[in-house]
Amino acid sequence: MGTFSIWHWLIVVFMFAPFAIGNYFIADRMERSKVLWVILTLIPFVNFIFMYYVMFAVVIYILGKLNQLTEQPEASLP
């Protein structure tokens, strides 16, 4: 079994391109570094660990936003 050529790595990068695009918009919404999230998504083997980080970061972000909503006084709600 030989080494992987540049074409194999390009195919891997193109396979993760939809995830990189999605992570770009998630990072924008969460006010995180968009470029860093895209780069970490496109690096093979790093992206597997990074995707777990993204999942937990999104859950924690959503829970924080829900806590902010529940802490608002009742009079400010429409």
Contacts in CASP RR format, 6 or more apart in sequence:
PFRMAT RR
TARGET T0000
AUTHOR 0000-0000-0000
METHOD contacts of the structure
MODEL  1
MGTFSIWHWLIVVFMFAPFAIGNYFIADRMERSKVLWVILTLIPFVNFIF
MYYVMFAVVIYILGKLNQLTEQPEASLP
9 44 0 8 1.000
12 44 0 8 1.000
13 42 0 8 1.000
13 44 0 8 1.000
16 41 0 8 1.000
16 42 0 8 1.000
16 44 0 8 1.000
16 47 0 8 1.000
17 42 0 8 1.000
19 41 0 8 1.000
19 47 0 8 1.000
19 51 0 8 1.000
20 37 0 8 1.000
20 38 0 8 1.000
20 41 0 8 1.000
20 42 0 8 1.000
21 38 0 8 1.000
23 37 0 8 1.000
23 38 0 8 1.000
23 41 0 8 1.000
23 54 0 8 1.000
24 34 0 8 1.000
24 37 0 8 1.000
24 38 0 8 1.000
26 37 0 8 1.000
26 54 0 8 1.000
26 58 0 8 1.000
27 33 0 8 1.000
27 34 0 8 1.000
27 36 0 8 1.000
27 37 0 8 1.000
27 38 0 8 1.000
28 34 0 8 1.000
30 57 0 8 1.000
30 58 0 8 1.000
30 61 0 8 1.000
32 57 0 8 1.000
37 50 0 8 1.000
37 54 0 8 1.000
40 46 0 8 1.000
40 47 0 8 1.000
40 50 0 8 1.000
41 47 0 8 1.000
41 50 0 8 1.000
41 51 0 8 1.000
END
